[in-house]
Amino acid sequence: MNCQICGKKSASIKKVTKSFGRGPRLVVIEDIPVLSCSSCHESYVTADTAREIDRIRKNRTAIGKAKRVLVASFKESAA
């Protein structure tokens, strides 16, 4: 697949999980298709994927399902 950034034929689709929002507006979206280029090391989503992410975020309570999740804080002293 051609990379839209560098034009080389070294882009592939990877599935990622990302969180959006905070507190009661937090939503975690799984299996987002991200194009990742092994030549220029850029990662990006298509316009269609960006629109779908926006749709999911706007309708998160109707689309998503509640799950329990563990939350850990990063300690500065560990860095």
N, C-alpha and C positions, 0 to 999 in steps of 0.2 A: 504494500500500500504506500502511495506517495505521501510524504510529510508536507503539510500545508505551510510549514515554516521554512524549511530548507530545500524542499523539492526532491529530496532523495527518496529512493524506494526502500526506506528502512523504518516505516511506521507500522506499529501493530496495536491492536486493541487489547487493553487490559481492563479488568473489572475492579473497581475500587469502592470502598465504603467511606462516606463523608458525613460529617455532622454539620447542620446549619441551624443558626439561631442560638438562643440561650434560655435557660429557665423553662417556663411553661411553653415557650414557642420552639423549643428544641425538637428537631426531627433528624433522624439518622436515615440516610438513604443508602441502601446496599446495591451492589452490582451495577454501578454507574459505568458505562463504557467510555473509557478515556483513551485517546490516541496518544501513544508514546513513541518517540523517535529515538532509535539507538545511535543515530549519527549526531544530531544536534542536542539531544537530551531534553528536548522540550516535551511537555505534556499538555494536551488541550482537549476540549470537548467540541462536538459539532453544534451548530445552531439548533438542530432538532433536539439534541440531548439537553442543551441549556434550557430550551422551552419546557421540556418534560420535567426537569428539576424544578423550575419555577411553578409548574402546575402542581407537582407533588407538595411543594412547600406551602402553597396557597390553600390546598385541600387536605392538609396532613391529617386532620382528625377523621375525615371520611375515608381516606385511602389507607392510612397506616394502621398498625395494630400495636397496642401497648406491650412492651416487654420490659422485664427487669434488667437493669444494667449496672455494673459496678463502675464507680467513679474513683479515680485516684488523683491526688495532687502531686505535681512535680515539685520536688524540693530543690531549691537553688544550691544547697550545699552538696548535692549529688552530682552537679555538673562539672 
